[in-house]
């Protein structure tokens, strides 16, 4: 049984990376899981997307930071309008 659990999905690796970096900044290890042949065939992401996994012990903290990440992203978009 794995100690990794799904935190969220992203459409592709490029859109997952800012969240991964944000979690890493807060000392939460996140793992990207994608069915794109290791980046060789990115079109495969359209089928299953990219999964962002975290360790069970970090899940609750990661959820909190995920909410903060989306709020900050929304604020940036609103500021541009």
C-alpha positions in Angstrom: 0.0 0.0 0.0 1.3 3.4 -1.0 1.7 6.3 1.3 1.1 8.7 -1.6 -2.4 10.0 -2.2 -3.9 12.2 -4.9 -4.0 15.9 -4.1 -5.4 17.2 -7.4 -5.3 17.0 -11.2 -3.8 19.4 -13.7 -4.3 19.4 -17.5 -0.6 18.9 -18.2 2.9 19.0 -16.6 3.5 22.6 -17.5 0.4 23.7 -15.6 1.2 21.4 -12.7 4.7 22.7 -12.2 3.8 26.1 -10.5 1.8 24.2 -7.9 4.6 21.7 -7.4 7.0 24.6 -6.9 4.6 26.3 -4.4 4.3 23.1 -2.4 8.1 22.6 -2.5 8.6 26.1 -1.2 6.5 25.1 1.8 8.5 21.9 2.4 5.8 19.5 1.0 7.1 17.0 -1.5 4.8 16.5 -4.4 5.1 14.0 -7.2 3.8 14.4 -10.7 2.3 11.3 -12.3 1.4 11.5 -16.0 0.7 9.1 -18.8 2.6 11.1 -21.4 5.4 8.6 -22.0 7.8 10.7 -19.9 7.0 13.9 -21.7 7.6 12.3 -25.2 4.0 12.4 -26.1 2.3 15.3 -24.3 -0.9 14.8 -26.3 -1.7 11.8 -24.1 -2.3 14.3 -21.2 -5.6 15.2 -22.9 -6.9 11.8 -21.9 -6.0 11.5 -18.2 -4.3 14.8 -17.4 -1.6 15.0 -14.8 -2.0 13.8 -11.2 -0.3 15.6 -8.3 0.4 13.2 -5.4 1.6 14.0 -1.9 2.5 11.9 1.1 -0.3 11.0 3.4 1.3 12.8 6.3 1.4 16.0 4.3 -2.0 15.8 2.8 -3.9 18.2 5.1 -1.2 20.8 4.9 -1.0 20.4 1.1 -4.8 20.9 0.9 -4.5 24.2 2.8 -1.7 25.4 0.6 -3.6 24.3 -2.5 -6.5 26.5 -1.5 -4.0 29.4 -0.9 -2.4 28.8 -4.3 -5.7 29.0 -6.1 -6.7 32.2 -4.1 -3.4 33.8 -5.0 -3.8 32.8 -8.7 -7.3 34.3 -8.7 -6.0 37.6 -7.2 -3.3 37.8 -9.9 -6.0 37.4 -12.6 -8.3 39.9 -11.0 -5.4 42.4 -10.7 -4.8 42.2 -14.4 -8.4 43.1 -15.3 
